[in-house]
């Protein structure tokens, strides 16, 4: 119980209300859990180099736009020719080429800064493509489009149309990768020039291939209909150009545990657990058991729970049997509780008075309120001029004053209110 104010109930309520109103942040607390970040993978150096060059070209456009664009064209042309290839412009571009958080870009720029300066002052005319000159020819980080690997070999299907246009060549444009074609859904083969498993050629010409899906269970087919199957997927058997489901459970192809049973599904099967009452089963429920589990007995065609409590199975004093599914347990009888391995009688606490949880100060306040109500009621009746009530009022006031000043009255009234 929370500590109470020594000034009584009302101050305690006012204090609690003021705390509630004064600190609303204590009522609602929201805890946010940061989401788990995905594992960080560093970009290929070629991609970093391409990003650096793209940012460099944007910087060239920005510096022209920010420094010129006024009204004096002749003056701008004269100044532009000097600024265009100046060291000042190069420094302005390089300062903004990498974002503050792009560590890979800063590292590459530090390694290649002399090459960039060489291109800027000496190679621009003969090699206007900075990406080709820096990333492919000088640093040898990238390959031309449609090629891959250290020697920039053409991807399967040719550099002009890698993977036939129906897939992605792994490592394309970089000095890494295997050149393997990752084909789109429905396409397959080394260069994605064939239809994949479960698809057929709906249309083909010298440069174009359209693959459409076969009917559900068909692995190979000549058309979209059920009767166009040429080969079936696993779990199906070809019968008159149609794929029919194989019942693995009925043909004993299934492999389930000793306490499981087989359920056939389309193209496959499932192993499901037997009922608790069964030791081995042929299906779901206690009526499909091969043998009953301990704690169960055969009743007709089902394995049903044995009620062990019908016989005296709990030897302990003051214990009683409680039947459970397939077993039983011994618990203490009503009015007893478990203590150090035996059942002992529970001690029922004496019933407390209505005001037993009140503090001494709160009891004093309640006494004052009680006497005040009595005095006010008697005063109201005496004010009407009734001699009887007036006499009662005067006597009550005198009596209560006497008792109020004595310690005995406190004990009597306190015992009365507490119900003792």
C-alpha positions in Angstrom: 0.0 0.0 0.0 1.3 3.5 -0.9 2.2 5.7 2.1 -0.6 8.0 3.2 -0.5 11.7 4.2 -0.3 12.3 7.9 -2.9 15.1 7.4 -5.8 12.9 6.5 -7.7 11.6 3.5 -8.6 14.8 1.8 -5.0 16.1 1.7 -3.9 12.8 0.4 -6.4 12.9 -2.4 -5.5 16.5 -3.3 -1.8 15.6 -3.3 -2.4 12.5 -5.5 -4.5 14.6 -7.9 -1.8 17.3 -8.1 0.8 14.7 -8.9 -1.4 13.2 -11.6 -2.0 16.6 -13.2 1.5 17.9 -12.7 3.3 14.9 -14.3 1.3 13.6 -17.2 4.5 12.2 -18.7 4.5 9.6 -15.9 1.2 8.1 -17.1 2.1 7.2 -20.7 5.5 5.9 -21.6 6.3 4.8 -25.1 9.3 2.6 -25.7 10.5 2.5 -29.2 12.7 -0.4 -30.4 15.1 0.5 -33.2 14.6 -1.7 -36.2 17.3 -4.1 -37.0 19.5 -2.9 -39.8 20.2 -5.2 -42.7 23.8 -6.5 -43.1 26.0 -3.8 -44.8 27.6 -4.8 -48.2 30.2 -2.7 -49.8 29.6 -1.6 -53.4 31.8 -2.8 -56.1 34.7 -0.4 -56.8 33.4 0.1 -60.3 30.1 1.3 -59.0 31.9 3.7 -56.6 34.0 5.0 -59.5 30.9 5.5 -61.7 29.2 7.4 -58.9 32.3 9.6 -58.4 32.3 10.5 -62.1 28.6 11.2 -62.2 29.0 13.5 -59.2 32.0 15.2 -60.9 29.9 15.9 -64.1 27.1 17.4 -62.0 29.7 19.6 -60.3 30.8 20.8 -63.8 27.2 21.8 -64.6 26.7 23.5 -61.3 29.9 25.6 -61.5 29.0 26.9 -64.9 25.4 27.7 -63.8 26.4 29.4 -60.5 29.2 31.6 -61.9 27.7 32.7 -65.2 24.3 33.5 -66.7 24.2 37.3 -66.6 23.5 39.7 -69.4 27.0 40.6 -70.8 27.5 37.7 -73.2 30.8 38.9 -74.6 32.3 39.4 -71.1 31.1 35.9 -70.0 32.6 34.2 -73.1 36.0 35.9 -72.3 35.9 34.9 -68.6 34.4 31.5 -69.2 37.3 30.5 -71.5 39.6 31.2 -68.6 37.5 29.6 -65.8 36.4 26.6 -67.8 39.7 24.7 -67.4 41.0 26.5 -64.4 42.4 25.0 -61.2 39.8 27.1 -59.3 36.9 25.3 -61.0 38.5 21.9 -60.4 38.9 22.6 -56.7 35.2 23.7 -56.5 34.0 20.6 -58.2 36.2 18.2 -56.1 35.1 19.8 -52.9 31.5 18.6 -53.5 32.0 15.4 -55.4 31.7 13.1 -52.3 29.1 13.3 -49.6 30.4 13.4 -46.0 29.1 9.9 -45.2 30.4 8.2 -48.4 33.6 6.7 -47.1 34.3 4.6 -50.3 34.0 7.7 -52.5 36.5 9.6 -50.3 38.9 6.7 -50.3 38.7 6.4 -54.1 39.1 10.1 -54.7 42.2 10.2 -52.5 43.8 7.4 -54.5 42.9 8.9 -57.9 43.2 12.6 -57.3 46.4 12.9 -59.3 44.8 11.0 -62.2 41.8 13.4 -62.1 44.1 16.4 -62.1 46.1 14.9 -65.0 42.9 14.4 -67.0 41.7 17.9 -66.2 44.8 19.7 -67.4 46.2 17.4 -70.1 43.7 14.6 -71.3 40.3 16.3 -71.7 40.7 16.9 -75.4 41.8 13.4 -76.4 39.7 11.5 -73.8 36.5 13.5 -73.2 34.8 10.6 -71.5 36.1 10.7 -67.9 34.4 7.5 -66.9 36.1 5.5 -69.7 39.5 7.1 -69.1 39.5 6.9 -65.3 37.4 3.9 -64.3 38.1 1.6 -67.2 41.5 2.5 -68.8 43.5 4.0 -65.9 42.2 2.3 -62.7 40.9 -0.8 -64.5 37.8 -1.1 -62.2 35.2 -1.2 -64.9 34.5 -2.9 -68.2 32.4 -1.7 -71.2 28.7 -2.6 -71.1 27.9 -6.2 -71.9 31.3 -7.5 -70.7 32.7 -8.7 -67.4 35.7 -9.9 -65.5 39.4 -9.0 -65.4 39.7 -9.3 -69.2 36.3 -7.7 -69.9 35.0 -10.8 -71.7 31.6 -10.6 -73.4 28.6 -11.9 -71.5 26.7 -15.0 -72.7 24.6 -13.9 -75.6 27.1 -11.3 -76.7 28.0 -7.8 -75.5 25.3 -6.2 -77.7 22.5 -8.1 -76.0 23.8 -9.9 -72.9 21.7 -12.9 -71.7 19.5 -12.4 -74.8 17.8 -9.5 -73.1 16.0 -11.8 -70.7 18.4 -11.9 -67.8 21.2 -10.2 -65.9 24.9 -11.0 -66.5 26.6 -11.3 -63.2 29.4 -8.7 -63.0 28.5 -6.9 -66.2 30.4 -3.7 -66.6 32.9 -4.6 -63.8 36.2 -6.4 -63.5 34.5 -9.0 -61.3 31.6 -11.5 -61.5 31.2 -14.9 -63.1 29.3 -13.8 -66.2 26.6 -16.2 -65.3 23.1 -15.3 -66.6 20.4 -14.8 -64.0 17.4 -15.3 -66.2 14.0 -13.8 -65.7 11.0 -16.0 -64.7 10.1 -18.4 -67.5 13.5 -18.3 -69.2 16.5 -20.6 -69.0 19.6 -21.8 -70.6 23.2 -20.5 -70.6 22.2 -17.2 -72.3 18.4 -17.3 -71.3 17.6 -18.3 -74.9 15.3 -21.1 -73.9 12.1 -21.5 -71.9 12.5 -22.6 -68.4 10.9 -25.4 -66.5 7.1 -25.1 -66.5 7.0 -22.8 -69.6 6.7 -23.3 -73.4 7.6 -21.3 -76.5 4.5 -19.2 -77.3 6.4 -17.2 -79.9 10.0 -17.1 -81.4 11.8 -15.4 -84.1 15.5 -14.4 -84.8 15.5 -11.8 -82.0 12.5 -12.4 -80.0 11.3 -15.2 -77.6 8.0 -15.3 -75.6 7.7 -18.0 -72.9 4.3 -18.7 -71.4 3.4 -20.9 -68.4 2.3 -24.5 -68.7 -0.7 -26.0 -67.0 0.0 -26.3 -63.2 1.7 -29.7 -62.7 3.4 -29.8 -66.1 7.2 -29.4 -66.1 7.4 -29.4 -70.0 4.5 -28.9 -72.3 3.6 -28.0 -75.9 0.8 -25.6 -74.9 -1.2 -24.1 -72.1 -3.9 -26.8 -71.8 -4.0 -29.7 -69.3 -3.6 -32.2 -72.2 -0.5 -30.5 -73.5 1.9 -31.9 -70.9 5.1 -33.6 -72.0 6.7 -34.1 -68.6 5.4 -33.7 -65.1 6.7 -32.1 -62.0 7.8 -34.1 -59.0 4.8 -35.8 -57.3 2.9 -36.1 -60.5 2.7 -38.9 -63.2 2.1 -38.5 -66.9 -1.0 -40.3 -68.1 -2.4 -39.7 -71.6 -0.6 -36.3 -71.8 -2.1 -35.3 -68.5 -0.4 -35.1 -65.1 -2.2 -36.9 -62.3 -1.3 -36.7 -58.6 0.7 -39.5 -57.1 -0.7 -40.8 -53.8 2.5 -41.2 -51.8 0.5 -42.4 -48.8 -1.2 -45.2 -50.7 1.9 -46.3 -52.6 4.2 -46.3 -49.5 6.5 -43.7 -51.0 6.0 -41.5 -47.9 8.4 -41.6 -45.0 6.7 -40.6 -41.7 7.7 -41.2 -38.1 6.3 -44.0 -35.8 3.9 -41.6 -34.1 2.7 -39.9 -37.3 0.3 -40.6 -40.1 0.4 -39.7 -43.8 -1.9 -37.2 -45.5 -1.7 -36.9 -49.3 -1.6 -33.5 -50.9 -1.4 -32.3 -54.5 2.1 -33.2 -55.7 3.3 -34.2 -52.3 2.2 -35.4 -48.8 2.3 -34.4 -45.1 3.2 -36.2 -41.9 0.9 -35.3 -39.0 1.2 -36.3 -35.4 -1.1 -39.1 -34.0 -3.5 -38.4 -31.2 -2.0 -38.4 -27.7 -4.0 -41.6 -26.9 -2.2 -43.5 -29.7 1.0 -45.5 -30.0 1.1 -45.4 -33.8 -2.0 -44.6 -35.9 -3.5 -44.8 -39.3 -5.2 -41.4 -39.2 -6.4 -38.6 -37.0 -8.2 -39.0 -33.7 -8.3 -41.7 -31.0 -10.4 -44.0 -33.2 -7.5 -44.6 -35.7 -5.0 -45.9 -33.2 -2.8 -49.0 -33.8 -2.2 -49.3 -30.1 -3.2 -47.3 -27.0 -0.7 -45.2 -25.1 -0.1 -45.8 -21.3 -3.0 -44.3 -19.4 -5.5 -45.1 -22.1 -7.6 -48.3 -22.8 -9.4 -49.7 -25.7 -13.1 -49.0 -25.5 -14.8 -50.2 -28.7 -12.8 -48.8 -31.5 -11.3 -45.9 -29.6 -8.5 -45.4 -27.0 -10.1 -43.5 -24.1 -8.5 -42.1 -20.9 -8.3 -44.3 -17.9 -9.6 -42.7 -14.7 -6.9 -43.7 -12.2 -8.8 -41.9 -9.4 -11.4 -44.6 -9.3 -8.8 -46.6 -7.2 -6.9 -45.3 -4.2 -3.7 -44.0 -5.8 -2.8 -41.1 -3.5 -1.2 -42.4 -0.3 -0.5 -39.1 1.4 -2.6 -37.8 4.3 -5.1 -35.1 3.4 -4.5 -35.7 -0.3 -7.0 -36.3 -3.1 -6.7 -37.6 -6.7 -7.2 -35.4 -9.7 -7.6 -37.2 -13.1 -5.7 -35.8 -16.1 -5.5 -36.8 -19.8 -3.6 -40.1 -19.8 -2.5 -39.8 -16.2 -3.4 -38.3 -12.8 -2.0 -36.2 -10.0 -2.3 -35.9 -6.2 -3.3 -32.6 -4.8 -4.1 -31.3 -1.3 -7.8 -31.6 -0.2 -9.9 -28.5 0.2 -8.7 -26.5 3.2 -5.2 -27.8 3.0 -2.1 -26.6 1.2 1.3 -28.1 0.2 4.1 -27.3 2.6 7.5 -29.2 2.6 6.0 -32.2 0.8 2.9 -32.7 3.0 -0.6 -31.2 3.1 -1.2 -29.0 6.2 -4.3 -27.2 7.2 -4.7 -23.7 6.0 -4.9 -21.0 8.7 -7.9 -18.8 8.0 -7.0 -15.2 9.0 -9.4 -13.3 11.3 -11.7 -11.0 9.4 -10.6 -7.4 9.7 -12.8 -4.5 10.5 -14.2 -2.2 7.8 -11.7 0.5 8.8 -8.8 -1.7 9.7 -6.5 -0.4 7.0 -7.0 3.3 8.0 -4.1 5.2 9.7 -4.4 6.7 13.1 -4.6 10.2 11.7 -7.4 9.3 9.3 -9.3 7.7 12.2 -9.2 11.0 14.1 -10.5 12.9 11.1 -13.3 10.4 10.7 -14.2 10.7 14.5 -14.4 14.5 14.2 -16.7 14.2 11.2 -18.9 11.6 13.0 -19.3 13.9 16.1 -19.9 16.9 13.9 -22.8 15.2 12.1 -24.4 14.2 15.4 -24.1 17.6 16.9 -25.5 19.3 13.7 -28.5 17.0 13.7 -29.3 17.6 17.3 -28.8 21.4 16.9 -31.2 21.4 14.0 -33.9 19.7 16.0 -33.2 21.9 19.1 -33.5 25.1 17.0 -37.2 24.2 16.3 -38.0 25.0 19.9 -38.7 21.5 21.0 -37.8 21.3 24.7 -37.3 17.6 24.6 -34.7 17.8 21.8 -33.2 20.9 23.3 -32.5 19.0 26.5 -31.2 16.0 24.6 -28.9 18.3 22.6 -27.5 20.0 25.7 -27.0 16.7 27.5 -25.3 15.1 24.4 -22.9 18.0 24.0 -22.0 17.8 27.7 -21.5 14.1 27.6 -19.5 14.0 24.4 -17.3 16.9 25.7 -16.5 14.8 28.7 -15.8 11.7 26.8 -13.9 13.6 24.2 -11.4 14.8 26.8 -10.8 11.3 28.1 -8.5 8.7 26.7 -11.2 6.1 27.4 -13.6 7.7 24.9 -11.0 7.5 22.2 -10.5 3.8 22.8 -14.2 3.1 23.0 -15.1 5.0 19.8 -12.1 3.6 17.9 -13.1 0.1 18.9 -16.7 0.8 17.8 -15.6 2.1 14.4 -13.2 -0.7 13.8 -15.8 -3.3 14.6 -13.9 -4.7 17.6 
